[in-house]
């Protein structure tokens, strides 16, 4: 049975591979160095699954000592995300499962941060999580969402470079009750 795009993307290891490939071209070896806690066999199996699903692509092949090292990238960011049509076709139980996988991925990121930092300094590291309620009509919400997209786009184009650290930023928007 073929996995849905949602299942392919939301696998915890595959989500981490996708995150590393955003705006980057990396070999499996480079991915292994960036994701040292993932066993090599598991990493290669999940890279293959993402490539078969056309979420990631081979953008170059480098001959090395009689073998070929493949360079992977996300050529079409839409393929590495879940379309509105796919989301609309999910049942309530499938939506909850998707949300749980999303939260599990965030918890994994936070756990890796806590394990890898010798001296935790949430403020200096820029760690933050908070929840707030906004009271917006539909037009104000659309404006807010558009401005948020623009901020994400502006900073998502930056590539890993000296002095830059990958930071995970997650947004969850849950509407409250509809006014009666």
PyMOL commands that place a pseudoatom at each C-alpha (Angstrom):
pseudoatom trace, name=CA, resn=UNK, resi=1, chain=A, elem=C, hetatm=0, pos=[0.000, 0.000, 0.000]
pseudoatom trace, name=CA, resn=UNK, resi=2, chain=A, elem=C, hetatm=0, pos=[1.379, 3.403, -1.003]
pseudoatom trace, name=CA, resn=UNK, resi=3, chain=A, elem=C, hetatm=0, pos=[1.829, 5.950, 1.788]
pseudoatom trace, name=CA, resn=UNK, resi=4, chain=A, elem=C, hetatm=0, pos=[0.024, 9.258, 1.454]
pseudoatom trace, name=CA, resn=UNK, resi=5, chain=A, elem=C, hetatm=0, pos=[2.080, 12.431, 1.081]
pseudoatom trace, name=CA, resn=UNK, resi=6, chain=A, elem=C, hetatm=0, pos=[0.952, 13.384, 4.588]
pseudoatom trace, name=CA, resn=UNK, resi=7, chain=A, elem=C, hetatm=0, pos=[2.359, 10.142, 6.036]
pseudoatom trace, name=CA, resn=UNK, resi=8, chain=A, elem=C, hetatm=0, pos=[5.590, 10.449, 4.060]
pseudoatom trace, name=CA, resn=UNK, resi=9, chain=A, elem=C, hetatm=0, pos=[6.240, 14.015, 5.213]
pseudoatom trace, name=CA, resn=UNK, resi=10, chain=A, elem=C, hetatm=0, pos=[5.135, 13.648, 8.839]
pseudoatom trace, name=CA, resn=UNK, resi=11, chain=A, elem=C, hetatm=0, pos=[7.417, 10.756, 9.695]
pseudoatom trace, name=CA, resn=UNK, resi=12, chain=A, elem=C, hetatm=0, pos=[9.709, 12.134, 12.459]
pseudoatom trace, name=CA, resn=UNK, resi=13, chain=A, elem=C, hetatm=0, pos=[12.997, 11.264, 10.725]
pseudoatom trace, name=CA, resn=UNK, resi=14, chain=A, elem=C, hetatm=0, pos=[11.763, 12.510, 7.344]
pseudoatom trace, name=CA, resn=UNK, resi=15, chain=A, elem=C, hetatm=0, pos=[10.598, 15.776, 8.866]
pseudoatom trace, name=CA, resn=UNK, resi=16, chain=A, elem=C, hetatm=0, pos=[14.107, 16.318, 10.216]
pseudoatom trace, name=CA, resn=UNK, resi=17, chain=A, elem=C, hetatm=0, pos=[15.661, 15.536, 6.823]
pseudoatom trace, name=CA, resn=UNK, resi=18, chain=A, elem=C, hetatm=0, pos=[13.290, 17.994, 5.136]
pseudoatom trace, name=CA, resn=UNK, resi=19, chain=A, elem=C, hetatm=0, pos=[14.156, 20.675, 7.701]
pseudoatom trace, name=CA, resn=UNK, resi=20, chain=A, elem=C, hetatm=0, pos=[17.866, 20.255, 6.981]
pseudoatom trace, name=CA, resn=UNK, resi=21, chain=A, elem=C, hetatm=0, pos=[17.334, 20.482, 3.216]
pseudoatom trace, name=CA, resn=UNK, resi=22, chain=A, elem=C, hetatm=0, pos=[15.422, 23.764, 3.309]
pseudoatom trace, name=CA, resn=UNK, resi=23, chain=A, elem=C, hetatm=0, pos=[17.458, 26.168, 1.145]
pseudoatom trace, name=CA, resn=UNK, resi=24, chain=A, elem=C, hetatm=0, pos=[20.381, 23.711, 1.065]
pseudoatom trace, name=CA, resn=UNK, resi=25, chain=A, elem=C, hetatm=0, pos=[21.827, 20.987, -1.088]
pseudoatom trace, name=CA, resn=UNK, resi=26, chain=A, elem=C, hetatm=0, pos=[23.332, 18.181, 0.978]
pseudoatom trace, name=CA, resn=UNK, resi=27, chain=A, elem=C, hetatm=0, pos=[24.729, 14.695, 0.504]
pseudoatom trace, name=CA, resn=UNK, resi=28, chain=A, elem=C, hetatm=0, pos=[23.641, 11.777, 2.665]
pseudoatom trace, name=CA, resn=UNK, resi=29, chain=A, elem=C, hetatm=0, pos=[26.990, 12.041, 4.454]
pseudoatom trace, name=CA, resn=UNK, resi=30, chain=A, elem=C, hetatm=0, pos=[26.391, 15.724, 5.233]
pseudoatom trace, name=CA, resn=UNK, resi=31, chain=A, elem=C, hetatm=0, pos=[22.904, 14.873, 6.483]
pseudoatom trace, name=CA, resn=UNK, resi=32, chain=A, elem=C, hetatm=0, pos=[24.429, 12.173, 8.687]
pseudoatom trace, name=CA, resn=UNK, resi=33, chain=A, elem=C, hetatm=0, pos=[26.783, 14.763, 10.202]
pseudoatom trace, name=CA, resn=UNK, resi=34, chain=A, elem=C, hetatm=0, pos=[23.872, 17.144, 10.835]
pseudoatom trace, name=CA, resn=UNK, resi=35, chain=A, elem=C, hetatm=0, pos=[21.666, 14.372, 12.246]
pseudoatom trace, name=CA, resn=UNK, resi=36, chain=A, elem=C, hetatm=0, pos=[24.135, 12.193, 14.179]
pseudoatom trace, name=CA, resn=UNK, resi=37, chain=A, elem=C, hetatm=0, pos=[21.491, 10.570, 16.381]
pseudoatom trace, name=CA, resn=UNK, resi=38, chain=A, elem=C, hetatm=0, pos=[19.777, 8.906, 13.396]
pseudoatom trace, name=CA, resn=UNK, resi=39, chain=A, elem=C, hetatm=0, pos=[21.267, 5.494, 12.570]
pseudoatom trace, name=CA, resn=UNK, resi=40, chain=A, elem=C, hetatm=0, pos=[22.823, 5.439, 9.097]
pseudoatom trace, name=CA, resn=UNK, resi=41, chain=A, elem=C, hetatm=0, pos=[20.546, 2.675, 7.770]
pseudoatom trace, name=CA, resn=UNK, resi=42, chain=A, elem=C, hetatm=0, pos=[17.459, 4.568, 8.960]
pseudoatom trace, name=CA, resn=UNK, resi=43, chain=A, elem=C, hetatm=0, pos=[18.720, 7.812, 7.430]
pseudoatom trace, name=CA, resn=UNK, resi=44, chain=A, elem=C, hetatm=0, pos=[19.347, 6.205, 4.027]
pseudoatom trace, name=CA, resn=UNK, resi=45, chain=A, elem=C, hetatm=0, pos=[15.985, 4.390, 4.094]
pseudoatom trace, name=CA, resn=UNK, resi=46, chain=A, elem=C, hetatm=0, pos=[14.144, 7.642, 4.816]
pseudoatom trace, name=CA, resn=UNK, resi=47, chain=A, elem=C, hetatm=0, pos=[16.094, 9.623, 2.206]
pseudoatom trace, name=CA, resn=UNK, resi=48, chain=A, elem=C, hetatm=0, pos=[15.081, 6.967, -0.330]
pseudoatom trace, name=CA, resn=UNK, resi=49, chain=A, elem=C, hetatm=0, pos=[11.419, 7.195, 0.753]
pseudoatom trace, name=CA, resn=UNK, resi=50, chain=A, elem=C, hetatm=0, pos=[11.448, 11.012, 0.375]
pseudoatom trace, name=CA, resn=UNK, resi=51, chain=A, elem=C, hetatm=0, pos=[13.083, 10.756, -3.060]
pseudoatom trace, name=CA, resn=UNK, resi=52, chain=A, elem=C, hetatm=0, pos=[10.584, 8.108, -4.225]
pseudoatom trace, name=CA, resn=UNK, resi=53, chain=A, elem=C, hetatm=0, pos=[7.736, 10.378, -3.114]
pseudoatom trace, name=CA, resn=UNK, resi=54, chain=A, elem=C, hetatm=0, pos=[9.363, 13.283, -5.048]
pseudoatom trace, name=CA, resn=UNK, resi=55, chain=A, elem=C, hetatm=0, pos=[9.587, 15.364, -1.870]
pseudoatom trace, name=CA, resn=UNK, resi=56, chain=A, elem=C, hetatm=0, pos=[13.357, 15.649, -2.343]
pseudoatom trace, name=CA, resn=UNK, resi=57, chain=A, elem=C, hetatm=0, pos=[15.379, 15.332, -5.540]
pseudoatom trace, name=CA, resn=UNK, resi=58, chain=A, elem=C, hetatm=0, pos=[18.862, 14.374, -6.579]
pseudoatom trace, name=CA, resn=UNK, resi=59, chain=A, elem=C, hetatm=0, pos=[20.363, 17.611, -7.911]
pseudoatom trace, name=CA, resn=UNK, resi=60, chain=A, elem=C, hetatm=0, pos=[23.901, 16.384, -8.502]
pseudoatom trace, name=CA, resn=UNK, resi=61, chain=A, elem=C, hetatm=0, pos=[25.994, 13.232, -8.500]
pseudoatom trace, name=CA, resn=UNK, resi=62, chain=A, elem=C, hetatm=0, pos=[29.635, 13.399, -7.440]
pseudoatom trace, name=CA, resn=UNK, resi=63, chain=A, elem=C, hetatm=0, pos=[31.928, 10.502, -8.410]
pseudoatom trace, name=CA, resn=UNK, resi=64, chain=A, elem=C, hetatm=0, pos=[34.043, 9.413, -5.425]
pseudoatom trace, name=CA, resn=UNK, resi=65, chain=A, elem=C, hetatm=0, pos=[36.408, 6.409, -5.503]
pseudoatom trace, name=CA, resn=UNK, resi=66, chain=A, elem=C, hetatm=0, pos=[34.312, 4.300, -7.850]
pseudoatom trace, name=CA, resn=UNK, resi=67, chain=A, elem=C, hetatm=0, pos=[30.945, 5.232, -6.342]
pseudoatom trace, name=CA, resn=UNK, resi=68, chain=A, elem=C, hetatm=0, pos=[28.595, 8.126, -6.844]
pseudoatom trace, name=CA, resn=UNK, resi=69, chain=A, elem=C, hetatm=0, pos=[27.608, 10.431, -4.000]
pseudoatom trace, name=CA, resn=UNK, resi=70, chain=A, elem=C, hetatm=0, pos=[24.175, 11.962, -4.535]
pseudoatom trace, name=CA, resn=UNK, resi=71, chain=A, elem=C, hetatm=0, pos=[23.363, 15.545, -3.599]
pseudoatom trace, name=CA, resn=UNK, resi=72, chain=A, elem=C, hetatm=0, pos=[19.781, 16.119, -2.435]
pseudoatom trace, name=CA, resn=UNK, resi=73, chain=A, elem=C, hetatm=0, pos=[17.609, 19.201, -2.360]
pseudoatom trace, name=CA, resn=UNK, resi=74, chain=A, elem=C, hetatm=0, pos=[14.018, 20.324, -2.149]
pseudoatom trace, name=CA, resn=UNK, resi=75, chain=A, elem=C, hetatm=0, pos=[13.356, 21.682, -5.621]
pseudoatom trace, name=CA, resn=UNK, resi=76, chain=A, elem=C, hetatm=0, pos=[9.669, 22.367, -5.100]
pseudoatom trace, name=CA, resn=UNK, resi=77, chain=A, elem=C, hetatm=0, pos=[8.789, 23.464, -1.540]
pseudoatom trace, name=CA, resn=UNK, resi=78, chain=A, elem=C, hetatm=0, pos=[5.134, 22.660, -2.255]
pseudoatom trace, name=CA, resn=UNK, resi=79, chain=A, elem=C, hetatm=0, pos=[6.083, 18.965, -2.492]
pseudoatom trace, name=CA, resn=UNK, resi=80, chain=A, elem=C, hetatm=0, pos=[7.561, 19.149, 1.018]
pseudoatom trace, name=CA, resn=UNK, resi=81, chain=A, elem=C, hetatm=0, pos=[4.325, 20.442, 2.505]
pseudoatom trace, name=CA, resn=UNK, resi=82, chain=A, elem=C, hetatm=0, pos=[0.746, 19.294, 2.736]
pseudoatom trace, name=CA, resn=UNK, resi=83, chain=A, elem=C, hetatm=0, pos=[-1.671, 20.922, 0.308]
pseudoatom trace, name=CA, resn=UNK, resi=84, chain=A, elem=C, hetatm=0, pos=[-4.962, 22.504, 1.428]
pseudoatom trace, name=CA, resn=UNK, resi=85, chain=A, elem=C, hetatm=0, pos=[-6.800, 19.905, -0.693]
pseudoatom trace, name=CA, resn=UNK, resi=86, chain=A, elem=C, hetatm=0, pos=[-5.066, 17.042, 1.148]
pseudoatom trace, name=CA, resn=UNK, resi=87, chain=A, elem=C, hetatm=0, pos=[-5.849, 18.649, 4.504]
pseudoatom trace, name=CA, resn=UNK, resi=88, chain=A, elem=C, hetatm=0, pos=[-9.506, 19.150, 3.605]
pseudoatom trace, name=CA, resn=UNK, resi=89, chain=A, elem=C, hetatm=0, pos=[-9.843, 15.453, 2.720]
pseudoatom trace, name=CA, resn=UNK, resi=90, chain=A, elem=C, hetatm=0, pos=[-8.732, 14.257, 6.155]
pseudoatom trace, name=CA, resn=UNK, resi=91, chain=A, elem=C, hetatm=0, pos=[-11.174, 13.021, 8.781]
pseudoatom trace, name=CA, resn=UNK, resi=92, chain=A, elem=C, hetatm=0, pos=[-11.270, 14.550, 12.283]
pseudoatom trace, name=CA, resn=UNK, resi=93, chain=A, elem=C, hetatm=0, pos=[-9.274, 11.580, 13.603]
pseudoatom trace, name=CA, resn=UNK, resi=94, chain=A, elem=C, hetatm=0, pos=[-6.677, 12.018, 10.844]
pseudoatom trace, name=CA, resn=UNK, resi=95, chain=A, elem=C, hetatm=0, pos=[-6.419, 15.744, 11.690]
pseudoatom trace, name=CA, resn=UNK, resi=96, chain=A, elem=C, hetatm=0, pos=[-5.780, 14.870, 15.343]
pseudoatom trace, name=CA, resn=UNK, resi=97, chain=A, elem=C, hetatm=0, pos=[-3.165, 12.300, 14.311]
pseudoatom trace, name=CA, resn=UNK, resi=98, chain=A, elem=C, hetatm=0, pos=[-1.473, 14.899, 12.103]
pseudoatom trace, name=CA, resn=UNK, resi=99, chain=A, elem=C, hetatm=0, pos=[-1.449, 17.422, 14.957]
pseudoatom trace, name=CA, resn=UNK, resi=100, chain=A, elem=C, hetatm=0, pos=[-0.009, 14.853, 17.377]
pseudoatom trace, name=CA, resn=UNK, resi=101, chain=A, elem=C, hetatm=0, pos=[2.801, 14.070, 14.895]
pseudoatom trace, name=CA, resn=UNK, resi=102, chain=A, elem=C, hetatm=0, pos=[3.507, 17.794, 14.557]
pseudoatom trace, name=CA, resn=UNK, resi=103, chain=A, elem=C, hetatm=0, pos=[3.682, 18.222, 18.338]
pseudoatom trace, name=CA, resn=UNK, resi=104, chain=A, elem=C, hetatm=0, pos=[5.817, 15.090, 18.709]
pseudoatom trace, name=CA, resn=UNK, resi=105, chain=A, elem=C, hetatm=0, pos=[8.294, 16.548, 16.220]
pseudoatom trace, name=CA, resn=UNK, resi=106, chain=A, elem=C, hetatm=0, pos=[8.470, 19.795, 18.218]
pseudoatom trace, name=CA, resn=UNK, resi=107, chain=A, elem=C, hetatm=0, pos=[8.978, 17.886, 21.443]
pseudoatom trace, name=CA, resn=UNK, resi=108, chain=A, elem=C, hetatm=0, pos=[11.797, 15.932, 19.775]
pseudoatom trace, name=CA, resn=UNK, resi=109, chain=A, elem=C, hetatm=0, pos=[13.456, 19.187, 18.686]
pseudoatom trace, name=CA, resn=UNK, resi=110, chain=A, elem=C, hetatm=0, pos=[13.217, 20.590, 22.207]
pseudoatom trace, name=CA, resn=UNK, resi=111, chain=A, elem=C, hetatm=0, pos=[14.503, 17.362, 23.748]
pseudoatom trace, name=CA, resn=UNK, resi=112, chain=A, elem=C, hetatm=0, pos=[17.535, 17.371, 21.411]
pseudoatom trace, name=CA, resn=UNK, resi=113, chain=A, elem=C, hetatm=0, pos=[18.201, 21.016, 22.350]
pseudoatom trace, name=CA, resn=UNK, resi=114, chain=A, elem=C, hetatm=0, pos=[18.124, 20.186, 26.062]
pseudoatom trace, name=CA, resn=UNK, resi=115, chain=A, elem=C, hetatm=0, pos=[20.376, 17.148, 25.614]
pseudoatom trace, name=CA, resn=UNK, resi=116, chain=A, elem=C, hetatm=0, pos=[22.945, 18.913, 23.400]
pseudoatom trace, name=CA, resn=UNK, resi=117, chain=A, elem=C, hetatm=0, pos=[23.408, 22.072, 25.424]
pseudoatom trace, name=CA, resn=UNK, resi=118, chain=A, elem=C, hetatm=0, pos=[25.893, 21.876, 28.282]
pseudoatom trace, name=CA, resn=UNK, resi=119, chain=A, elem=C, hetatm=0, pos=[24.649, 25.014, 30.034]
pseudoatom trace, name=CA, resn=UNK, resi=120, chain=A, elem=C, hetatm=0, pos=[21.043, 25.744, 29.209]
pseudoatom trace, name=CA, resn=UNK, resi=121, chain=A, elem=C, hetatm=0, pos=[20.376, 29.476, 28.873]
pseudoatom trace, name=CA, resn=UNK, resi=122, chain=A, elem=C, hetatm=0, pos=[16.939, 29.828, 27.325]
pseudoatom trace, name=CA, resn=UNK, resi=123, chain=A, elem=C, hetatm=0, pos=[17.172, 33.612, 27.101]
pseudoatom trace, name=CA, resn=UNK, resi=124, chain=A, elem=C, hetatm=0, pos=[20.621, 33.709, 25.454]
pseudoatom trace, name=CA, resn=UNK, resi=125, chain=A, elem=C, hetatm=0, pos=[19.682, 30.892, 23.074]
pseudoatom trace, name=CA, resn=UNK, resi=126, chain=A, elem=C, hetatm=0, pos=[16.459, 32.656, 22.094]
pseudoatom trace, name=CA, resn=UNK, resi=127, chain=A, elem=C, hetatm=0, pos=[14.218, 29.843, 23.289]
pseudoatom trace, name=CA, resn=UNK, resi=128, chain=A, elem=C, hetatm=0, pos=[10.654, 30.909, 23.770]
pseudoatom trace, name=CA, resn=UNK, resi=129, chain=A, elem=C, hetatm=0, pos=[7.206, 29.434, 23.792]
pseudoatom trace, name=CA, resn=UNK, resi=130, chain=A, elem=C, hetatm=0, pos=[4.047, 31.231, 24.674]
pseudoatom trace, name=CA, resn=UNK, resi=131, chain=A, elem=C, hetatm=0, pos=[0.372, 31.308, 23.961]
pseudoatom trace, name=CA, resn=UNK, resi=132, chain=A, elem=C, hetatm=0, pos=[-1.862, 34.304, 23.505]
pseudoatom trace, name=CA, resn=UNK, resi=133, chain=A, elem=C, hetatm=0, pos=[-5.358, 34.992, 22.259]
pseudoatom trace, name=CA, resn=UNK, resi=134, chain=A, elem=C, hetatm=0, pos=[-5.969, 37.565, 19.559]
pseudoatom trace, name=CA, resn=UNK, resi=135, chain=A, elem=C, hetatm=0, pos=[-9.410, 39.031, 19.014]
pseudoatom trace, name=CA, resn=UNK, resi=136, chain=A, elem=C, hetatm=0, pos=[-9.582, 39.677, 15.282]
pseudoatom trace, name=CA, resn=UNK, resi=137, chain=A, elem=C, hetatm=0, pos=[-12.340, 39.827, 12.719]
pseudoatom trace, name=CA, resn=UNK, resi=138, chain=A, elem=C, hetatm=0, pos=[-11.811, 37.864, 9.477]
pseudoatom trace, name=CA, resn=UNK, resi=139, chain=A, elem=C, hetatm=0, pos=[-10.218, 40.789, 7.651]
pseudoatom trace, name=CA, resn=UNK, resi=140, chain=A, elem=C, hetatm=0, pos=[-7.832, 41.572, 10.525]
pseudoatom trace, name=CA, resn=UNK, resi=141, chain=A, elem=C, hetatm=0, pos=[-6.904, 37.895, 10.769]
pseudoatom trace, name=CA, resn=UNK, resi=142, chain=A, elem=C, hetatm=0, pos=[-6.157, 37.703, 7.029]
pseudoatom trace, name=CA, resn=UNK, resi=143, chain=A, elem=C, hetatm=0, pos=[-3.917, 40.768, 7.372]
pseudoatom trace, name=CA, resn=UNK, resi=144, chain=A, elem=C, hetatm=0, pos=[-2.149, 39.234, 10.377]
pseudoatom trace, name=CA, resn=UNK, resi=145, chain=A, elem=C, hetatm=0, pos=[-1.627, 35.934, 8.530]
pseudoatom trace, name=CA, resn=UNK, resi=146, chain=A, elem=C, hetatm=0, pos=[-0.278, 37.738, 5.445]
pseudoatom trace, name=CA, resn=UNK, resi=147, chain=A, elem=C, hetatm=0, pos=[2.196, 39.762, 7.519]
pseudoatom trace, name=CA, resn=UNK, resi=148, chain=A, elem=C, hetatm=0, pos=[3.309, 36.609, 9.322]
pseudoatom trace, name=CA, resn=UNK, resi=149, chain=A, elem=C, hetatm=0, pos=[3.868, 34.822, 5.955]
pseudoatom trace, name=CA, resn=UNK, resi=150, chain=A, elem=C, hetatm=0, pos=[5.960, 37.767, 4.748]
pseudoatom trace, name=CA, resn=UNK, resi=151, chain=A, elem=C, hetatm=0, pos=[8.171, 37.605, 7.847]
pseudoatom trace, name=CA, resn=UNK, resi=152, chain=A, elem=C, hetatm=0, pos=[8.624, 33.846, 7.431]
pseudoatom trace, name=CA, resn=UNK, resi=153, chain=A, elem=C, hetatm=0, pos=[9.517, 34.226, 3.753]
pseudoatom trace, name=CA, resn=UNK, resi=154, chain=A, elem=C, hetatm=0, pos=[12.020, 36.996, 4.462]
pseudoatom trace, name=CA, resn=UNK, resi=155, chain=A, elem=C, hetatm=0, pos=[13.991, 34.891, 6.943]
pseudoatom trace, name=CA, resn=UNK, resi=156, chain=A, elem=C, hetatm=0, pos=[13.412, 31.399, 5.496]
pseudoatom trace, name=CA, resn=UNK, resi=157, chain=A, elem=C, hetatm=0, pos=[15.550, 32.279, 2.467]
pseudoatom trace, name=CA, resn=UNK, resi=158, chain=A, elem=C, hetatm=0, pos=[18.705, 32.575, 4.579]
pseudoatom trace, name=CA, resn=UNK, resi=159, chain=A, elem=C, hetatm=0, pos=[21.151, 29.679, 4.311]
pseudoatom trace, name=CA, resn=UNK, resi=160, chain=A, elem=C, hetatm=0, pos=[23.307, 28.010, 6.913]
pseudoatom trace, name=CA, resn=UNK, resi=161, chain=A, elem=C, hetatm=0, pos=[26.515, 30.023, 7.184]
pseudoatom trace, name=CA, resn=UNK, resi=162, chain=A, elem=C, hetatm=0, pos=[29.209, 30.824, 9.716]
pseudoatom trace, name=CA, resn=UNK, resi=163, chain=A, elem=C, hetatm=0, pos=[27.645, 32.486, 12.732]
pseudoatom trace, name=CA, resn=UNK, resi=164, chain=A, elem=C, hetatm=0, pos=[24.139, 31.250, 11.850]
pseudoatom trace, name=CA, resn=UNK, resi=165, chain=A, elem=C, hetatm=0, pos=[22.368, 28.638, 13.889]
pseudoatom trace, name=CA, resn=UNK, resi=166, chain=A, elem=C, hetatm=0, pos=[19.328, 26.685, 12.743]
pseudoatom trace, name=CA, resn=UNK, resi=167, chain=A, elem=C, hetatm=0, pos=[16.324, 27.645, 14.830]
pseudoatom trace, name=CA, resn=UNK, resi=168, chain=A, elem=C, hetatm=0, pos=[12.986, 25.912, 14.758]
pseudoatom trace, name=CA, resn=UNK, resi=169, chain=A, elem=C, hetatm=0, pos=[10.027, 28.270, 14.645]
pseudoatom trace, name=CA, resn=UNK, resi=170, chain=A, elem=C, hetatm=0, pos=[6.565, 26.740, 14.814]
pseudoatom trace, name=CA, resn=UNK, resi=171, chain=A, elem=C, hetatm=0, pos=[3.214, 28.455, 14.536]
pseudoatom trace, name=CA, resn=UNK, resi=172, chain=A, elem=C, hetatm=0, pos=[-0.094, 26.991, 15.619]
pseudoatom trace, name=CA, resn=UNK, resi=173, chain=A, elem=C, hetatm=0, pos=[-3.288, 28.950, 15.064]
pseudoatom trace, name=CA, resn=UNK, resi=174, chain=A, elem=C, hetatm=0, pos=[-6.474, 27.495, 16.526]
pseudoatom trace, name=CA, resn=UNK, resi=175, chain=A, elem=C, hetatm=0, pos=[-9.742, 29.403, 16.090]
pseudoatom trace, name=CA, resn=UNK, resi=176, chain=A, elem=C, hetatm=0, pos=[-12.016, 29.805, 19.101]
pseudoatom trace, name=CA, resn=UNK, resi=177, chain=A, elem=C, hetatm=0, pos=[-15.743, 29.421, 19.151]
pseudoatom trace, name=CA, resn=UNK, resi=178, chain=A, elem=C, hetatm=0, pos=[-17.711, 31.141, 16.410]
pseudoatom trace, name=CA, resn=UNK, resi=179, chain=A, elem=C, hetatm=0, pos=[-19.725, 34.171, 17.573]
pseudoatom trace, name=CA, resn=UNK, resi=180, chain=A, elem=C, hetatm=0, pos=[-23.409, 33.323, 17.755]
for i in range(1, 180): cmd.bond("trace and resi %d" % i, "trace and resi %d" % (i + 1))
show_as sticks, trace
zoom trace
